[in-house]
């Protein structure tokens, strides 16, 4: 059960945090996506307490992020789709919290070269740089949100 629900917030970030926002959850997911599928492997590589790991795994299974198969936890499509979130956090951590350089380097498996994944526009295929994104009301917007404009407003 999440430590806090975000009832009343019509926000996909808030809904994602209800599943992925608990302390240790993203590190548990990191281990699963790195191929470590057994409870003891995950515990050893994260240092998380057994009771907390049990809770985090149960939450991820309950929300279909992981599937339990015998002694292993296997990522579902939801887990795999969270990988860009982990990559973005890794890149932020490398830029702002790794004074001696990145502890791990991303590698593009098909070509074998170091990778610097970037956010691309689906329309023009150009890289989206910081400050170039805006948001507008979408199909799931509340009436209040539908009355809003594109945010943040252009300077």
C-alpha positions in Angstrom: 0.0 0.0 0.0 1.5 3.4 -0.9 2.5 5.7 1.9 0.4 8.4 0.5 -2.3 8.6 -2.1 -2.8 11.7 -4.2 -6.6 11.7 -4.2 -8.0 14.7 -5.8 -5.1 15.2 -8.1 -5.8 14.5 -11.8 -2.1 14.0 -12.6 -0.3 11.1 -14.2 2.9 11.9 -12.2 0.9 11.6 -8.9 -0.6 8.3 -10.0 2.8 7.0 -11.0 4.2 8.0 -7.6 1.5 6.0 -5.8 3.1 2.9 -7.3 6.8 3.8 -7.8 7.3 6.7 -5.3 8.1 4.8 -2.1 11.7 4.9 -0.9 13.6 1.9 -2.3 11.1 1.1 -5.1 13.1 2.5 -8.0 16.3 0.8 -6.7 14.4 -2.5 -6.5 13.1 -1.9 -10.1 16.7 -1.1 -11.1 17.9 -4.5 -9.9 15.1 -6.3 -11.6 15.8 -4.6 -14.9 19.5 -5.4 -14.5 18.5 -9.1 -14.4 18.6 -9.7 -10.7 15.4 -11.5 -10.1 15.7 -13.3 -6.8 14.8 -11.7 -3.4 18.2 -12.3 -1.8 20.1 -10.8 -4.9 17.9 -7.7 -4.8 18.4 -7.3 -1.0 22.1 -7.8 -1.2 22.5 -5.3 -4.1 20.3 -2.6 -2.6 20.9 -3.0 1.1 17.2 -2.7 1.8 15.7 -4.3 4.9 13.9 -7.6 4.4 10.5 -6.3 5.5 10.7 -3.3 3.3 11.8 -5.3 0.3 8.9 -7.7 0.9 6.5 -4.8 0.9 8.0 -3.1 -2.2 7.9 -6.3 -4.2 4.3 -7.0 -3.1 3.3 -3.5 -4.2 5.0 -3.9 -7.6 3.3 -7.3 -8.1 -0.1 -6.0 -7.0 0.2 -3.2 -9.6 1.3 -5.6 -12.4 4.8 -4.0 -12.6 6.4 -7.3 -11.7 5.2 -10.9 -12.0 6.2 -13.5 -9.5 7.3 -16.8 -11.0 8.4 -19.2 -8.3 11.5 -17.7 -6.6 11.9 -14.9 -9.2 10.3 -11.5 -9.9 10.0 -10.9 -13.6 9.4 -7.5 -15.1 6.2 -6.9 -17.0 5.7 -4.3 -19.8 5.0 -1.7 -17.0 8.4 -2.3 -15.5 10.1 -2.2 -18.9 8.2 1.1 -19.7 9.7 2.6 -16.5 13.2 2.2 -17.8 13.3 5.7 -19.3 12.5 7.1 -15.8 15.5 5.2 -14.4 17.7 6.4 -17.2 16.6 10.0 -16.6 17.4 9.7 -12.9 20.7 8.1 -13.7 21.6 11.0 -16.1 20.6 13.6 -13.5 22.6 11.8 -10.8 25.6 11.6 -13.1 25.4 15.4 -13.8 24.7 16.6 -10.3 25.7 13.9 -7.8 28.7 12.0 -9.1 31.8 14.2 -8.4 34.2 11.4 -9.4 32.2 10.6 -12.6 29.4 8.2 -13.4 29.6 4.9 -11.5 28.0 3.1 -14.4 27.9 4.0 -18.1 24.9 3.2 -20.4 25.8 1.1 -23.5 23.6 0.8 -26.6 23.5 -3.0 -26.9 23.0 -3.3 -30.7 26.1 -1.3 -31.5 28.1 -1.7 -28.3 28.9 2.0 -27.9 28.4 4.2 -24.9 25.0 5.9 -25.0 23.5 9.3 -24.1 19.8 8.7 -24.5 17.9 11.9 -25.4 14.3 12.9 -25.4 13.0 13.3 -29.0 9.9 14.9 -30.5 7.7 12.2 -32.1 6.8 14.7 -34.8 10.0 16.3 -36.0 12.4 13.8 -34.4 14.5 16.7 -33.0 16.0 16.5 -29.5 13.9 18.3 -26.9 16.2 20.5 -24.8 15.6 21.8 -21.3 13.0 24.6 -21.4 11.4 23.5 -24.7 8.5 21.5 -23.3 5.1 22.9 -22.5 1.9 21.1 -21.5 -1.7 21.5 -22.6 -4.9 19.9 -21.4 -5.3 16.3 -22.7 -8.2 14.0 -23.2 -8.3 13.0 -19.6 -8.3 16.6 -18.3 -10.7 17.7 -15.7 -13.0 20.7 -16.4 -10.7 22.9 -14.4 -7.7 21.7 -16.4 -9.6 22.1 -19.7 -10.0 25.8 -18.9 -6.3 26.2 -18.6 -3.8 27.3 -21.2 -0.5 25.9 -22.3 2.0 25.8 -19.3 4.4 27.2 -18.6 3.4 30.4 -20.4 6.0 31.6 -22.9 8.2 34.3 -21.5 
